[in-house]
Amino acid sequence: MVRLQQGWIRQQRIKKSTGYIAFIVLIVCIVLPAGTAWGQTPAPLISIGLDQATDQGKVAMVMQIFLLTTVLSLAPSILIMLTSFTRIAIVLSLLRQAMGTNQLPPNQVVIGLSLFLTFYVMAPVWQQVNQNALKPFMEKKIDQKQALDKAIVPIRNFMISQTREKDLSLLVGVAKMKRPANIDEVPTTVLIPSFIISELKTAFQIGFMLYVPFLIIDMVVASVLLSMGMMMLPPVMVSLPFKLMIFVLADGWHLIVGALVKSFA
């Protein structure tokens, strides 16, 4: 009897609390729309229209602003493809796959390290751009076209130093242009894809050299497990600690980062 009375009391309490919650929800649903209608000010209406322009200067200014916003949206991709970021990011990603650590280091760490190494490698180039183009343009000593022509020179020199002649001749032949007398006559539109192809090839060559020692460790561990009859045990689980140990003992990060930076010398 006592248990039945306690159960009945609990049911009555649950019904009362449910009724209170329903009453509060009903009040909120009634008051909230009224409060928002009374207390808030109406939002401004933004309209976009096309009118006939009476001043040609305004049209030119609008077009310049539109082109500038378009270039700024593509600026990160342009800067990444014209710098050392491509090679560094690919090598670090291949290193992570060769070690078999899946998502360690995370993508944020790989991209962050690639960016800071890119800033370090490209620092002399940016200093030349700042000294020769940006400062004179900010001081109004040169116009916009002259600043662009002077800014592209250090970037071209960097790309030329890292571009293979074979890749450059390929793009020149595809463009069906006259054979340039020297490297200065090569257009920037031909130099950029040649530089990107060379960077991809160099990155994969370095990645292959990184894969070889880790592949040897996997093969040795797999052969040992096979000889012991432990065929059901995945070799990756056993080889991963050995790869990490050898990588740490050899100071792998020091060697790889040093080799990457020196490869741009």
C-alpha positions in Angstrom: 0.0 0.0 0.0 2.8 2.4 0.8 4.4 1.8 -2.6 1.1 2.4 -4.3 0.6 5.7 -2.5 4.2 6.8 -3.3 3.6 5.9 -7.0 0.4 7.8 -7.1 2.0 10.9 -5.5 4.8 10.8 -8.1 2.3 10.6 -10.9 0.5 13.7 -9.5 3.8 15.6 -9.3 4.7 14.7 -12.9 1.2 15.9 -14.1 1.6 19.2 -12.2 5.1 19.8 -13.6 3.9 19.0 -17.1 1.1 21.4 -16.8 3.4 24.1 -15.6 5.8 23.6 -18.5 2.9 23.7 -21.0 1.6 26.9 -19.5 5.0 28.6 -19.7 5.5 27.5 -23.3 2.0 28.9 -24.2 2.8 32.3 -22.6 6.2 32.5 -24.4 4.6 31.7 -27.7 2.0 34.5 -27.2 4.3 37.1 -25.7 7.4 36.6 -27.9 5.9 37.6 -31.3 4.3 40.6 -29.7 7.5 41.7 -28.1 9.5 41.3 -31.3 6.9 43.3 -33.2 6.8 46.1 -30.6 10.4 46.3 -29.4 12.4 45.9 -32.5 13.0 48.4 -35.2 12.4 47.3 -38.8 15.5 46.2 -40.7 16.7 48.4 -43.5 15.8 47.3 -47.0 18.7 47.0 -49.5 18.0 47.2 -53.2 20.3 46.8 -56.2 19.4 48.3 -59.5 20.8 49.0 -62.9 20.5 52.6 -64.1 21.9 54.4 -67.1 25.2 56.0 -66.3 25.8 59.7 -67.2 29.4 59.8 -66.1 31.9 57.4 -67.8 34.4 57.9 -64.9 31.9 56.3 -62.5 31.5 53.3 -64.8 35.3 52.8 -65.0 35.6 53.1 -61.2 32.9 50.5 -60.7 34.6 48.1 -63.1 38.0 48.6 -61.3 36.4 47.8 -57.9 34.7 44.7 -59.4 38.0 43.4 -60.9 39.9 44.2 -57.7 37.5 42.2 -55.6 37.7 39.3 -58.0 41.5 39.3 -57.8 41.5 39.6 -54.0 39.2 36.5 -53.9 41.8 34.5 -55.9 44.9 36.1 -54.2 45.4 33.3 -51.7 45.5 30.6 -54.4 47.7 32.8 -56.6 50.2 33.4 -53.8 50.3 29.7 -52.8 50.9 28.5 -56.4 53.7 31.1 -56.9 55.6 30.2 -53.8 57.3 27.2 -52.1 54.1 26.1 -50.4 53.3 23.4 -53.0 56.5 21.5 -52.5 56.5 21.7 -48.7 52.8 20.7 -48.3 53.1 17.7 -50.6 56.3 16.5 -49.0 54.9 16.7 -45.4 51.7 15.0 -46.5 53.6 12.1 -48.2 55.8 11.8 -45.0 52.7 11.4 -42.9 51.4 8.6 -45.3 54.8 6.9 -45.4 54.9 6.7 -41.6 51.4 5.3 -41.5 50.1 7.6 -38.7 46.8 8.3 -40.5 45.8 11.8 -39.4 48.8 12.5 -37.2 50.1 15.2 -37.5 46.6 16.8 -38.2 45.9 18.7 -41.4 46.0 22.0 -39.4 49.5 21.3 -38.2 50.7 20.3 -41.7 49.2 23.3 -43.4 50.4 25.7 -40.6 54.0 24.3 -40.7 53.9 24.6 -44.5 52.8 28.2 -44.3 55.4 29.3 -41.8 58.2 27.5 -43.8 56.9 29.3 -46.9 57.1 32.6 -45.2 60.7 31.7 -44.1 61.8 30.7 -47.6 60.0 33.6 -49.4 61.2 36.3 -47.0 64.0 37.5 -49.2 61.7 37.7 -52.2 59.0 39.7 -50.2 61.7 42.0 -49.0 62.7 42.8 -52.6 59.1 43.3 -53.5 58.6 45.6 -50.6 61.8 47.6 -51.2 61.5 48.0 -55.0 57.7 48.2 -55.6 55.5 48.6 -52.5 57.4 51.4 -50.7 57.8 53.6 -53.8 54.2 53.0 -54.7 53.0 54.0 -51.2 55.2 57.1 -51.3 53.7 57.9 -54.7 57.0 57.8 -56.5 55.8 55.4 -59.1 52.4 54.5 -60.5 50.5 51.3 -60.3 51.8 49.8 -63.6 55.4 50.5 -62.6 54.9 49.0 -59.2 53.5 45.8 -60.7 56.3 45.5 -63.2 58.9 45.9 -60.4 57.1 43.5 -58.1 57.0 40.7 -60.5 60.7 40.7 -61.1 61.8 39.0 -57.8 59.0 36.5 -58.0 60.0 35.6 -61.6 63.6 35.2 -60.5 62.5 32.8 -57.8 60.3 30.8 -60.1 63.1 30.7 -62.8 65.6 29.3 -60.3 63.2 26.4 -59.4 61.9 25.6 -62.9 63.3 22.9 -65.1 64.2 23.7 -68.7 62.4 20.7 -69.9 59.1 21.8 -68.4 59.6 25.3 -69.6 60.3 24.1 -73.2 57.1 22.0 -73.0 54.9 24.9 -72.2 56.6 27.1 -74.8 56.0 24.4 -77.5 52.4 24.0 -76.4 51.9 27.8 -76.7 53.3 27.6 -80.3 55.3 30.8 -79.6 58.6 31.8 -81.0 61.6 30.3 -79.2 62.7 33.0 -76.7 66.3 34.2 -77.0 66.7 34.3 -73.2 64.7 33.6 -70.0 63.6 37.2 -69.7 61.6 36.9 -72.9 59.5 34.0 -71.5 56.0 35.4 -70.6 54.8 35.1 -67.0 51.8 33.1 -68.2 54.1 30.4 -69.5 56.5 30.5 -66.6 53.9 30.0 -63.9 52.6 26.6 -65.1 56.2 25.5 -65.8 57.1 26.3 -62.3 54.1 24.4 -60.8 54.9 21.3 -62.9 58.5 21.4 -61.7 57.5 21.8 -58.1 55.1 18.8 -58.3 57.9 16.7 -59.8 60.4 17.7 -57.2 57.9 17.1 -54.4 57.2 13.6 -55.6 60.9 12.8 -55.9 61.5 13.9 -52.3 58.4 11.9 -51.2 59.7 8.8 -53.0 63.0 9.0 -51.1 61.1 9.3 -47.8 58.9 6.3 -48.6 61.9 3.9 -49.2 63.2 3.5 -45.6 59.6 3.2 -44.1 58.8 0.6 -46.8 61.8 -1.4 -45.9 60.7 -1.5 -42.2 57.3 -2.7 -43.3 58.7 -5.4 -45.4 61.1 -6.6 -42.7 58.3 -6.7 -40.1 55.9 -8.5 -42.5 58.5 -11.2 -43.3 59.3 -11.7 -39.6 55.6 -12.1 -38.7 55.1 -14.5 -41.6 58.0 -16.6 -40.5 56.6 -16.8 -37.0 53.2 -17.9 -38.3 51.4 -14.7 -37.1 49.6 -14.1 -40.4 46.5 -12.7 -38.7 48.4 -9.8 -37.1 48.5 -6.7 -39.2 52.1 -5.8 -39.9 51.3 -2.0 -39.7 50.4 -2.3 -36.0 53.8 -3.8 -35.3 55.9 -1.7 -37.7 54.4 1.7 -36.6 56.3 1.8 -33.2 59.6 0.9 -34.9 59.1 3.6 -37.6 58.3 6.2 -34.9 61.3 5.1 -32.9 63.7 5.3 -35.8 62.2 8.6 -37.0 62.7 10.2 -33.6 66.2 8.7 -33.0 67.3 10.0 -36.4 65.8 13.5 -35.6 63.6 13.2 -38.7 61.9 16.6 -38.4 65.2 18.4 -38.2 66.5 16.5 -41.3 63.4 16.9 -43.4 62.8 20.6 -42.7 66.4 21.3 -43.2 66.4 19.5 -46.6 63.3 21.2 -47.7 64.6 24.7 -46.9 68.0 23.9 -48.5 66.3 22.6 -51.7 65.2 26.2 -52.5 68.8 27.6 -52.2 
